[in-house]
Amino acid sequence: MALVWAVLDRASRGWRGFTITATGTGLLQDLRRQLLDPPIQIRRHTTEINQPAATAA
């Protein structure tokens, strides 16, 4: 992902006549945050799995 970002960043230096509004910049920053900082998954509580199984009588 970093390589793709670097290529686009370098290519964009040669673009002319293209302006980004404040809204567009905000959207790009949000997208970058989502791609680089994905949400952390919460681990499930596993006490039921770790308890010994009941034996049938």
C-alpha distance matrix in Angstrom:
0.0 3.8 5.4 5.2 6.3 8.7 10.0 10.8 12.2 14.4 15.5 16.5 18.9 21.0 21.3 24.7 26.5 23.5 24.0 22.0 24.2 23.9 23.2 20.3 18.9 19.4 17.6 14.5 14.7 15.3 12.3 10.1 12.2 12.0 8.3 8.4 12.0 12.9 16.7 18.5 20.7 24.3 26.2 29.4 32.7 34.1 37.7 39.1 37.4 38.6 42.3 44.7 45.7 49.2 51.7 53.9 57.6
3.8 0.0 3.8 5.5 5.1 6.1 8.7 10.0 10.3 12.2 14.2 15.2 16.9 19.5 20.3 23.6 25.7 22.9 23.3 21.4 23.8 23.4 23.2 20.4 18.4 19.2 18.2 14.7 14.4 15.8 13.4 10.4 12.6 13.5 10.1 9.0 12.6 14.5 18.3 19.9 22.6 26.0 28.0 31.3 34.5 36.0 39.5 41.2 39.5 40.5 44.1 46.6 47.9 51.4 54.0 56.4 60.0
5.4 3.8 0.0 3.8 5.4 5.1 6.2 8.7 9.7 10.6 12.2 14.1 15.8 17.8 19.0 22.6 25.0 22.6 23.5 22.2 24.9 25.1 25.0 21.9 20.2 21.5 20.3 16.7 17.1 18.7 16.0 13.3 16.0 16.6 13.1 12.6 16.3 17.8 21.6 23.3 25.7 29.2 31.0 34.3 37.6 38.8 42.4 43.9 42.0 43.0 46.8 49.1 50.2 53.8 56.2 58.5 62.2
5.2 5.5 3.8 0.0 3.8 5.5 5.2 6.2 8.5 10.0 10.6 12.1 14.6 16.3 16.8 20.4 22.5 19.9 21.0 19.6 22.4 22.9 22.5 19.1 18.0 19.5 17.8 14.3 15.4 16.8 13.8 11.8 15.0 15.3 11.9 12.4 16.2 17.4 21.2 23.3 25.6 29.3 31.3 34.4 37.8 39.2 42.8 44.1 42.4 43.8 47.4 49.7 50.7 54.1 56.6 58.8 62.5
6.3 5.1 5.4 3.8 0.0 3.8 5.5 5.2 6.0 8.6 9.9 10.4 12.7 15.1 15.4 18.8 20.7 17.9 18.5 16.9 19.6 19.8 19.7 16.5 14.8 16.4 15.2 11.5 12.3 14.3 11.7 9.3 12.6 13.7 10.9 10.9 14.6 16.5 20.2 22.6 25.2 28.7 31.1 34.3 37.6 39.3 42.9 44.4 42.9 44.2 47.7 50.3 51.4 54.8 57.5 59.7 63.4
8.7 6.1 5.1 5.5 3.8 0.0 3.8 5.5 5.0 6.1 8.5 9.8 11.1 13.6 14.8 18.3 20.8 18.5 19.3 18.3 21.2 21.6 22.1 18.9 16.9 18.9 18.2 14.5 15.0 17.4 15.3 12.5 15.6 17.1 14.3 13.7 17.3 19.5 23.3 25.3 28.2 31.6 33.8 37.1 40.3 41.9 45.4 47.1 45.5 46.5 50.2 52.7 54.0 57.4 60.1 62.4 66.0
10.0 8.7 6.2 5.2 5.5 3.8 0.0 3.8 5.4 5.2 6.1 8.5 10.3 11.8 13.0 16.7 19.4 17.4 18.9 18.4 21.7 22.6 23.0 19.5 18.1 20.4 19.4 15.7 17.0 19.3 16.7 14.6 18.1 19.1 16.2 16.3 20.0 21.8 25.6 27.8 30.3 33.9 36.0 39.2 42.6 44.1 47.7 49.1 47.4 48.6 52.3 54.7 55.7 59.2 61.7 63.9 67.6
10.8 10.0 8.7 6.2 5.2 5.5 3.8 0.0 3.8 5.5 5.0 5.9 8.8 10.4 10.6 14.2 16.4 14.0 15.4 14.8 18.1 19.2 19.4 15.8 14.8 17.3 16.1 12.6 14.4 16.8 14.3 12.8 16.5 17.5 15.1 15.7 19.4 21.0 24.7 27.3 29.9 33.4 35.9 38.9 42.3 44.1 47.7 49.1 47.6 49.0 52.5 55.1 56.0 59.4 62.0 64.1 67.8
12.2 10.3 9.7 8.5 6.0 5.0 5.4 3.8 0.0 3.8 5.5 5.2 6.7 9.5 10.3 13.5 15.9 13.7 14.5 13.8 17.0 17.8 18.7 15.4 13.7 16.4 16.0 12.4 13.5 16.5 14.8 12.7 16.1 17.9 15.9 15.8 19.2 21.5 25.0 27.6 30.5 33.9 36.5 39.7 43.0 44.9 48.4 50.0 48.7 49.9 53.4 56.1 57.2 60.6 63.3 65.5 69.2
14.4 12.2 10.6 10.0 8.6 6.1 5.2 5.5 3.8 0.0 3.8 5.5 5.5 7.7 9.7 13.1 16.1 14.7 16.1 16.3 19.7 20.9 22.0 18.7 17.0 20.0 19.7 16.1 17.3 20.3 18.5 16.4 19.7 21.5 19.2 19.0 22.5 24.8 28.4 30.8 33.7 37.1 39.5 42.8 46.0 47.8 51.3 52.9 51.4 52.5 56.1 58.7 59.9 63.3 66.0 68.2 71.9
15.5 14.2 12.2 10.6 9.9 8.5 6.1 5.0 5.5 3.8 0.0 3.8 5.4 5.9 7.2 10.9 13.9 12.6 14.8 15.3 19.0 20.7 21.6 18.0 17.1 20.2 19.5 16.1 18.1 20.9 18.8 17.3 21.0 22.3 20.0 20.5 24.1 26.0 29.6 32.2 34.9 38.4 40.8 43.9 47.3 49.1 52.6 54.0 52.6 53.9 57.5 60.0 61.0 64.3 67.0 69.0 72.7
16.5 15.2 14.1 12.1 10.4 9.8 8.5 5.9 5.2 5.5 3.8 0.0 3.8 5.3 5.1 8.5 11.1 9.3 11.1 11.6 15.3 17.2 18.2 14.8 13.9 17.3 16.8 13.7 15.8 18.8 17.2 16.0 19.6 21.2 19.5 20.1 23.4 25.4 28.8 31.7 34.5 37.9 40.6 43.6 47.0 49.0 52.5 54.0 52.7 54.1 57.6 60.3 61.3 64.6 67.3 69.4 73.1
18.9 16.9 15.8 14.6 12.7 11.1 10.3 8.8 6.7 5.5 5.4 3.8 0.0 3.8 5.6 8.2 11.3 10.5 12.0 13.1 16.7 18.4 20.1 17.0 15.6 19.2 19.4 16.3 17.8 21.1 19.9 18.4 21.7 23.8 22.1 22.2 25.5 27.8 31.2 34.0 36.9 40.2 42.9 46.1 49.4 51.4 54.9 56.5 55.3 56.5 60.0 62.7 63.9 67.2 70.0 72.1 75.8
21.0 19.5 17.8 16.3 15.1 13.6 11.8 10.4 9.5 7.7 5.9 5.3 3.8 0.0 3.8 6.4 10.0 10.2 12.7 14.6 18.3 20.5 22.1 18.9 18.1 21.8 21.7 18.8 20.8 23.9 22.4 21.3 24.8 26.5 24.7 25.2 28.5 30.6 34.1 36.9 39.7 43.1 45.7 48.8 52.2 54.1 57.7 59.1 57.8 59.2 62.7 65.3 66.3 69.7 72.4 74.4 78.1
21.3 20.3 19.0 16.8 15.4 14.8 13.0 10.6 10.3 9.7 7.2 5.1 5.6 3.8 0.0 3.8 6.9 6.7 9.7 11.8 15.5 18.2 19.4 16.2 16.1 19.8 19.4 17.0 19.4 22.3 20.9 20.3 23.9 25.4 24.0 24.9 28.1 29.9 33.2 36.3 39.0 42.4 45.2 48.1 51.5 53.6 57.1 58.5 57.3 58.8 62.3 65.0 65.8 69.0 71.8 73.7 77.4
24.7 23.6 22.6 20.4 18.8 18.3 16.7 14.2 13.5 13.1 10.9 8.5 8.2 6.4 3.8 0.0 3.8 5.5 8.4 11.5 14.8 17.8 19.4 16.6 16.8 20.6 20.6 18.6 21.1 24.0 23.0 22.7 26.1 27.7 26.7 27.7 30.6 32.5 35.6 38.9 41.6 44.9 47.8 50.7 54.1 56.3 59.8 61.2 60.2 61.7 65.1 67.9 68.7 71.9 74.7 76.6 80.3
26.5 25.7 25.0 22.5 20.7 20.8 19.4 16.4 15.9 16.1 13.9 11.1 11.3 10.0 6.9 3.8 0.0 3.8 6.4 10.0 12.8 16.2 17.6 15.3 16.0 19.7 19.8 18.5 21.1 23.7 23.1 23.3 26.5 28.0 27.5 28.7 31.4 33.1 36.0 39.4 42.0 45.2 48.3 51.0 54.4 56.8 60.2 61.5 60.7 62.4 65.7 68.5 69.3 72.3 75.2 77.0 80.7
23.5 22.9 22.6 19.9 17.9 18.5 17.4 14.0 13.7 14.7 12.6 9.3 10.5 10.2 6.7 5.5 3.8 0.0 3.8 6.7 9.9 13.3 14.4 11.7 12.6 16.2 16.0 14.8 17.5 20.0 19.4 19.8 22.9 24.3 23.9 25.2 27.8 29.5 32.3 35.7 38.3 41.5 44.6 47.3 50.7 53.1 56.5 57.8 57.0 58.8 62.0 64.9 65.6 68.6 71.6 73.3 77.0
24.0 23.3 23.5 21.0 18.5 19.3 18.9 15.4 14.5 16.1 14.8 11.1 12.0 12.7 9.7 8.4 6.4 3.8 0.0 3.8 6.5 9.8 11.4 9.3 10.0 13.5 14.1 13.3 15.6 18.2 18.2 18.7 21.5 23.2 23.3 24.4 26.7 28.4 31.0 34.5 37.2 40.2 43.5 46.1 49.4 52.0 55.3 56.7 56.2 57.8 61.0 64.0 64.8 67.7 70.8 72.6 76.2
22.0 21.4 22.2 19.6 16.9 18.3 18.4 14.8 13.8 16.3 15.3 11.6 13.1 14.6 11.8 11.5 10.0 6.7 3.8 0.0 3.8 6.7 7.9 5.7 6.4 9.8 10.4 9.9 12.2 14.6 14.9 15.6 18.1 19.8 20.2 21.5 23.4 25.1 27.5 31.0 33.8 36.6 40.0 42.6 45.8 48.5 51.8 53.2 52.8 54.4 57.5 60.6 61.4 64.3 67.4 69.2 72.9
24.2 23.8 24.9 22.4 19.6 21.2 21.7 18.1 17.0 19.7 19.0 15.3 16.7 18.3 15.5 14.8 12.8 9.9 6.5 3.8 0.0 3.8 5.3 5.1 6.2 8.6 9.9 10.7 12.4 14.3 15.4 16.6 18.4 20.1 21.2 22.5 23.9 25.5 27.5 31.0 33.7 36.3 39.8 42.3 45.4 48.3 51.4 52.8 52.7 54.4 57.3 60.5 61.3 64.1 67.3 69.1 72.6
23.9 23.4 25.1 22.9 19.8 21.6 22.6 19.2 17.8 20.9 20.7 17.2 18.4 20.5 18.2 17.8 16.2 13.3 9.8 6.7 3.8 0.0 3.8 5.4 5.1 6.2 8.7 9.9 10.5 12.3 14.3 15.3 16.5 18.5 20.1 21.0 21.9 23.7 25.3 28.8 31.6 34.0 37.6 40.1 43.0 46.0 49.0 50.6 50.6 52.2 55.1 58.4 59.3 62.0 65.3 67.2 70.7
23.2 23.2 25.0 22.5 19.7 22.1 23.0 19.4 18.7 22.0 21.6 18.2 20.1 22.1 19.4 19.4 17.6 14.4 11.4 7.9 5.3 3.8 0.0 3.8 5.4 5.1 6.3 8.7 9.9 10.6 12.4 14.3 15.4 16.7 18.6 20.0 20.7 22.0 23.4 27.1 29.6 32.0 35.6 37.9 40.9 43.9 46.9 48.3 48.3 50.1 52.9 56.2 56.9 59.6 62.8 64.5 68.1
20.3 20.4 21.9 19.1 16.5 18.9 19.5 15.8 15.4 18.7 18.0 14.8 17.0 18.9 16.2 16.6 15.3 11.7 9.3 5.7 5.1 5.4 3.8 0.0 3.8 5.4 5.1 6.2 8.6 9.9 10.6 12.3 14.3 15.4 16.6 18.3 19.6 20.9 22.9 26.5 29.1 31.8 35.3 37.7 40.9 43.7 46.9 48.2 47.9 49.7 52.7 55.8 56.5 59.3 62.5 64.2 67.8
18.9 18.4 20.2 18.0 14.8 16.9 18.1 14.8 13.7 17.0 17.1 13.9 15.6 18.1 16.1 16.8 16.0 12.6 10.0 6.4 6.2 5.1 5.4 3.8 0.0 3.8 5.5 5.1 6.2 8.6 9.9 10.5 12.3 14.3 15.4 16.3 17.7 19.6 21.7 25.2 28.0 30.7 34.2 36.8 39.9 42.7 45.9 47.4 47.1 48.7 51.7 54.9 55.9 58.8 61.9 63.9 67.4
19.4 19.2 21.5 19.5 16.4 18.9 20.4 17.3 16.4 20.0 20.2 17.3 19.2 21.8 19.8 20.6 19.7 16.2 13.5 9.8 8.6 6.2 5.1 5.4 3.8 0.0 3.8 5.4 5.1 6.2 8.6 9.8 10.5 12.4 14.3 15.3 15.9 17.5 19.1 22.7 25.5 27.9 31.5 34.0 37.0 39.9 43.0 44.6 44.5 46.0 49.0 52.2 53.2 55.9 59.2 61.1 64.6
17.6 18.2 20.3 17.8 15.2 18.2 19.4 16.1 16.0 19.7 19.5 16.8 19.4 21.7 19.4 20.6 19.8 16.0 14.1 10.4 9.9 8.7 6.3 5.1 5.5 3.8 0.0 3.8 5.4 5.1 6.2 8.6 9.9 10.6 12.4 14.3 15.1 16.1 17.9 21.6 24.0 26.7 30.2 32.6 35.8 38.6 41.8 43.1 42.8 44.6 47.6 50.7 51.5 54.2 57.4 59.2 62.8
14.5 14.7 16.7 14.3 11.5 14.5 15.7 12.6 12.4 16.1 16.1 13.7 16.3 18.8 17.0 18.6 18.5 14.8 13.3 9.9 10.7 9.9 8.7 6.2 5.1 5.4 3.8 0.0 3.8 5.4 5.1 6.1 8.6 9.9 10.6 12.1 13.8 15.3 17.7 21.2 23.9 26.9 30.2 32.9 36.1 38.7 42.0 43.4 42.9 44.6 47.7 50.7 51.6 54.6 57.6 59.5 63.2
14.7 14.4 17.1 15.4 12.3 15.0 17.0 14.4 13.5 17.3 18.1 15.8 17.8 20.8 19.4 21.1 21.1 17.5 15.6 12.2 12.4 10.5 9.9 8.6 6.2 5.1 5.4 3.8 0.0 3.8 5.4 5.0 6.1 8.6 9.9 10.5 11.5 13.6 15.8 19.2 22.2 24.9 28.3 31.1 34.2 36.9 40.1 41.8 41.4 42.8 45.9 49.1 50.2 53.1 56.3 58.4 61.9
15.3 15.8 18.7 16.8 14.3 17.4 19.3 16.8 16.5 20.3 20.9 18.8 21.1 23.9 22.3 24.0 23.7 20.0 18.2 14.6 14.3 12.3 10.6 9.9 8.6 6.2 5.1 5.4 3.8 0.0 3.8 5.4 5.1 6.2 8.7 10.0 10.2 11.4 13.2 16.7 19.5 22.1 25.6 28.2 31.3 34.1 37.3 38.8 38.5 40.1 43.1 46.3 47.3 50.1 53.3 55.3 58.8
12.3 13.4 16.0 13.8 11.7 15.3 16.7 14.3 14.8 18.5 18.8 17.2 19.9 22.4 20.9 23.0 23.1 19.4 18.2 14.9 15.4 14.3 12.4 10.6 9.9 8.6 6.2 5.1 5.4 3.8 0.0 3.8 5.4 5.1 6.2 8.6 9.9 10.5 13.0 16.6 19.1 22.2 25.4 28.0 31.4 33.8 37.2 38.5 37.9 39.7 42.8 45.8 46.6 49.6 52.6 54.5 58.1
10.1 10.4 13.3 11.8 9.3 12.5 14.6 12.8 12.7 16.4 17.3 16.0 18.4 21.3 20.3 22.7 23.3 19.8 18.7 15.6 16.6 15.3 14.3 12.3 10.5 9.8 8.6 6.1 5.0 5.4 3.8 0.0 3.8 5.5 5.2 6.0 8.1 10.0 13.0 16.2 19.1 22.2 25.2 28.2 31.5 33.8 37.2 38.8 38.0 39.4 42.7 45.7 46.8 49.9 52.9 55.0 58.6
12.2 12.6 16.0 15.0 12.6 15.6 18.1 16.5 16.1 19.7 21.0 19.6 21.7 24.8 23.9 26.1 26.5 22.9 21.5 18.1 18.4 16.5 15.4 14.3 12.3 10.5 9.9 8.6 6.1 5.1 5.4 3.8 0.0 3.8 5.5 5.3 5.4 7.7 10.1 13.2 16.4 19.2 22.4 25.4 28.5 31.1 34.3 36.1 35.5 36.8 40.0 43.1 44.3 47.4 50.5 52.7 56.2
12.0 13.5 16.6 15.3 13.7 17.1 19.1 17.5 17.9 21.5 22.3 21.2 23.8 26.5 25.4 27.7 28.0 24.3 23.2 19.8 20.1 18.5 16.7 15.4 14.3 12.4 10.6 9.9 8.6 6.2 5.1 5.5 3.8 0.0 3.8 5.7 5.5 5.5 8.0 11.5 14.1 17.2 20.3 23.1 26.4 28.9 32.3 33.7 33.1 34.7 37.8 40.9 41.8 44.8 47.9 50.0 53.6
8.3 10.1 13.1 11.9 10.9 14.3 16.2 15.1 15.9 19.2 20.0 19.5 22.1 24.7 24.0 26.7 27.5 23.9 23.3 20.2 21.2 20.1 18.6 16.6 15.4 14.3 12.4 10.6 9.9 8.7 6.2 5.2 5.5 3.8 0.0 3.8 5.8 6.1 9.7 12.5 15.0 18.5 21.2 24.1 27.5 29.6 33.1 34.5 33.5 35.0 38.4 41.2 42.2 45.3 48.3 50.4 54.0
8.4 9.0 12.6 12.4 10.9 13.7 16.3 15.7 15.8 19.0 20.5 20.1 22.2 25.2 24.9 27.7 28.7 25.2 24.4 21.5 22.5 21.0 20.0 18.3 16.3 15.3 14.3 12.1 10.5 10.0 8.6 6.0 5.3 5.7 3.8 0.0 3.8 6.1 9.7 11.9 14.9 18.2 20.8 24.1 27.2 29.3 32.7 34.5 33.4 34.5 37.9 40.8 42.1 45.4 48.3 50.7 54.3
12.0 12.6 16.3 16.2 14.6 17.3 20.0 19.4 19.2 22.5 24.1 23.4 25.5 28.5 28.1 30.6 31.4 27.8 26.7 23.4 23.9 21.9 20.7 19.6 17.7 15.9 15.1 13.8 11.5 10.2 9.9 8.1 5.4 5.5 5.8 3.8 0.0 3.8 6.5 8.6 12.0 15.0 17.8 21.1 24.1 26.4 29.7 31.6 30.8 31.9 35.2 38.3 39.6 42.8 45.9 48.3 51.8
12.9 14.5 17.8 17.4 16.5 19.5 21.8 21.0 21.5 24.8 26.0 25.4 27.8 30.6 29.9 32.5 33.1 29.5 28.4 25.1 25.5 23.7 22.0 20.9 19.6 17.5 16.1 15.3 13.6 11.4 10.5 10.0 7.7 5.5 6.1 6.1 3.8 0.0 3.8 6.5 9.2 12.5 15.3 18.4 21.6 23.9 27.3 28.9 28.1 29.5 32.7 35.7 36.9 40.0 43.0 45.2 48.8
16.7 18.3 21.6 21.2 20.2 23.3 25.6 24.7 25.0 28.4 29.6 28.8 31.2 34.1 33.2 35.6 36.0 32.3 31.0 27.5 27.5 25.3 23.4 22.9 21.7 19.1 17.9 17.7 15.8 13.2 13.0 13.0 10.1 8.0 9.7 9.7 6.5 3.8 0.0 3.8 6.4 9.2 12.5 15.3 18.5 21.1 24.4 26.0 25.6 27.0 30.1 33.2 34.4 37.3 40.5 42.7 46.2
18.5 19.9 23.3 23.3 22.6 25.3 27.8 27.3 27.6 30.8 32.2 31.7 34.0 36.9 36.3 38.9 39.4 35.7 34.5 31.0 31.0 28.8 27.1 26.5 25.2 22.7 21.6 21.2 19.2 16.7 16.6 16.2 13.2 11.5 12.5 11.9 8.6 6.5 3.8 0.0 3.8 6.4 9.2 12.5 15.5 17.9 21.1 23.0 22.5 23.6 26.8 30.0 31.3 34.4 37.6 39.9 43.4
20.7 22.6 25.7 25.6 25.2 28.2 30.3 29.9 30.5 33.7 34.9 34.5 36.9 39.7 39.0 41.6 42.0 38.3 37.2 33.8 33.7 31.6 29.6 29.1 28.0 25.5 24.0 23.9 22.2 19.5 19.1 19.1 16.4 14.1 15.0 14.9 12.0 9.2 6.4 3.8 0.0 3.8 6.3 9.2 12.5 14.8 18.2 19.8 19.2 20.7 23.8 26.9 28.0 31.0 34.2 36.4 39.9
24.3 26.0 29.2 29.3 28.7 31.6 33.9 33.4 33.9 37.1 38.4 37.9 40.2 43.1 42.4 44.9 45.2 41.5 40.2 36.6 36.3 34.0 32.0 31.8 30.7 27.9 26.7 26.9 24.9 22.1 22.2 22.2 19.2 17.2 18.5 18.2 15.0 12.5 9.2 6.4 3.8 0.0 3.8 6.4 9.3 12.0 15.2 17.0 16.9 18.2 21.1 24.4 25.7 28.5 31.8 34.2 37.6
26.2 28.0 31.0 31.3 31.1 33.8 36.0 35.9 36.5 39.5 40.8 40.6 42.9 45.7 45.2 47.8 48.3 44.6 43.5 40.0 39.8 37.6 35.6 35.3 34.2 31.5 30.2 30.2 28.3 25.6 25.4 25.2 22.4 20.3 21.2 20.8 17.8 15.3 12.5 9.2 6.3 3.8 0.0 3.8 6.6 8.7 12.0 13.8 13.4 14.6 17.6 20.8 22.2 25.2 28.5 31.0 34.4
29.4 31.3 34.3 34.4 34.3 37.1 39.2 38.9 39.7 42.8 43.9 43.6 46.1 48.8 48.1 50.7 51.0 47.3 46.1 42.6 42.3 40.1 37.9 37.7 36.8 34.0 32.6 32.9 31.1 28.2 28.0 28.2 25.4 23.1 24.1 24.1 21.1 18.4 15.3 12.5 9.2 6.4 3.8 0.0 3.8 6.1 9.4 10.7 10.7 12.5 15.1 18.4 19.4 22.2 25.5 27.8 31.2
32.7 34.5 37.6 37.8 37.6 40.3 42.6 42.3 43.0 46.0 47.3 47.0 49.4 52.2 51.5 54.1 54.4 50.7 49.4 45.8 45.4 43.0 40.9 40.9 39.9 37.0 35.8 36.1 34.2 31.3 31.4 31.5 28.5 26.4 27.5 27.2 24.1 21.6 18.5 15.5 12.5 9.3 6.6 3.8 0.0 3.8 6.1 8.1 9.0 10.1 12.2 15.8 17.2 19.8 23.3 25.8 28.9
34.1 36.0 38.8 39.2 39.3 41.9 44.1 44.1 44.9 47.8 49.1 49.0 51.4 54.1 53.6 56.3 56.8 53.1 52.0 48.5 48.3 46.0 43.9 43.7 42.7 39.9 38.6 38.7 36.9 34.1 33.8 33.8 31.1 28.9 29.6 29.3 26.4 23.9 21.1 17.9 14.8 12.0 8.7 6.1 3.8 0.0 3.8 5.5 5.4 6.5 9.0 12.4 13.9 16.7 20.1 22.7 26.0
37.7 39.5 42.4 42.8 42.9 45.4 47.7 47.7 48.4 51.3 52.6 52.5 54.9 57.7 57.1 59.8 60.2 56.5 55.3 51.8 51.4 49.0 46.9 46.9 45.9 43.0 41.8 42.0 40.1 37.3 37.2 37.2 34.3 32.3 33.1 32.7 29.7 27.3 24.4 21.1 18.2 15.2 12.0 9.4 6.1 3.8 0.0 3.8 5.4 5.2 6.4 10.1 12.0 14.4 17.9 20.8 23.7
39.1 41.2 43.9 44.1 44.4 47.1 49.1 49.1 50.0 52.9 54.0 54.0 56.5 59.1 58.5 61.2 61.5 57.8 56.7 53.2 52.8 50.6 48.3 48.2 47.4 44.6 43.1 43.4 41.8 38.8 38.5 38.8 36.1 33.7 34.5 34.5 31.6 28.9 26.0 23.0 19.8 17.0 13.8 10.7 8.1 5.5 3.8 0.0 3.8 5.6 5.6 8.7 9.4 11.7 15.3 17.7 20.8
37.4 39.5 42.0 42.4 42.9 45.5 47.4 47.6 48.7 51.4 52.6 52.7 55.3 57.8 57.3 60.2 60.7 57.0 56.2 52.8 52.7 50.6 48.3 47.9 47.1 44.5 42.8 42.9 41.4 38.5 37.9 38.0 35.5 33.1 33.5 33.4 30.8 28.1 25.6 22.5 19.2 16.9 13.4 10.7 9.0 5.4 5.4 3.8 0.0 3.8 5.7 8.0 8.9 12.1 15.1 17.8 21.2
38.6 40.5 43.0 43.8 44.2 46.5 48.6 49.0 49.9 52.5 53.9 54.1 56.5 59.2 58.8 61.7 62.4 58.8 57.8 54.4 54.4 52.2 50.1 49.7 48.7 46.0 44.6 44.6 42.8 40.1 39.7 39.4 36.8 34.7 35.0 34.5 31.9 29.5 27.0 23.6 20.7 18.2 14.6 12.5 10.1 6.5 5.2 5.6 3.8 0.0 3.8 6.5 8.9 12.1 15.1 18.3 21.3
42.3 44.1 46.8 47.4 47.7 50.2 52.3 52.5 53.4 56.1 57.5 57.6 60.0 62.7 62.3 65.1 65.7 62.0 61.0 57.5 57.3 55.1 52.9 52.7 51.7 49.0 47.6 47.7 45.9 43.1 42.8 42.7 40.0 37.8 38.4 37.9 35.2 32.7 30.1 26.8 23.8 21.1 17.6 15.1 12.2 9.0 6.4 5.6 5.7 3.8 0.0 3.8 6.4 8.9 12.1 15.4 18.2
44.7 46.6 49.1 49.7 50.3 52.7 54.7 55.1 56.1 58.7 60.0 60.3 62.7 65.3 65.0 67.9 68.5 64.9 64.0 60.6 60.5 58.4 56.2 55.8 54.9 52.2 50.7 50.7 49.1 46.3 45.8 45.7 43.1 40.9 41.2 40.8 38.3 35.7 33.2 30.0 26.9 24.4 20.8 18.4 15.8 12.4 10.1 8.7 8.0 6.5 3.8 0.0 3.8 6.5 9.0 12.5 15.2
45.7 47.9 50.2 50.7 51.4 54.0 55.7 56.0 57.2 59.9 61.0 61.3 63.9 66.3 65.8 68.7 69.3 65.6 64.8 61.4 61.3 59.3 56.9 56.5 55.9 53.2 51.5 51.6 50.2 47.3 46.6 46.8 44.3 41.8 42.2 42.1 39.6 36.9 34.4 31.3 28.0 25.7 22.2 19.4 17.2 13.9 12.0 9.4 8.9 8.9 6.4 3.8 0.0 3.8 6.3 9.4 12.6
49.2 51.4 53.8 54.1 54.8 57.4 59.2 59.4 60.6 63.3 64.3 64.6 67.2 69.7 69.0 71.9 72.3 68.6 67.7 64.3 64.1 62.0 59.6 59.3 58.8 55.9 54.2 54.6 53.1 50.1 49.6 49.9 47.4 44.8 45.3 45.4 42.8 40.0 37.3 34.4 31.0 28.5 25.2 22.2 19.8 16.7 14.4 11.7 12.1 12.1 8.9 6.5 3.8 0.0 3.8 6.5 9.3
51.7 54.0 56.2 56.6 57.5 60.1 61.7 62.0 63.3 66.0 67.0 67.3 70.0 72.4 71.8 74.7 75.2 71.6 70.8 67.4 67.3 65.3 62.8 62.5 61.9 59.2 57.4 57.6 56.3 53.3 52.6 52.9 50.5 47.9 48.3 48.3 45.9 43.0 40.5 37.6 34.2 31.8 28.5 25.5 23.3 20.1 17.9 15.3 15.1 15.1 12.1 9.0 6.3 3.8 0.0 3.8 6.4
53.9 56.4 58.5 58.8 59.7 62.4 63.9 64.1 65.5 68.2 69.0 69.4 72.1 74.4 73.7 76.6 77.0 73.3 72.6 69.2 69.1 67.2 64.5 64.2 63.9 61.1 59.2 59.5 58.4 55.3 54.5 55.0 52.7 50.0 50.4 50.7 48.3 45.2 42.7 39.9 36.4 34.2 31.0 27.8 25.8 22.7 20.8 17.7 17.8 18.3 15.4 12.5 9.4 6.5 3.8 0.0 3.8
57.6 60.0 62.2 62.5 63.4 66.0 67.6 67.8 69.2 71.9 72.7 73.1 75.8 78.1 77.4 80.3 80.7 77.0 76.2 72.9 72.6 70.7 68.1 67.8 67.4 64.6 62.8 63.2 61.9 58.8 58.1 58.6 56.2 53.6 54.0 54.3 51.8 48.8 46.2 43.4 39.9 37.6 34.4 31.2 28.9 26.0 23.7 20.8 21.2 21.3 18.2 15.2 12.6 9.3 6.4 3.8 0.0
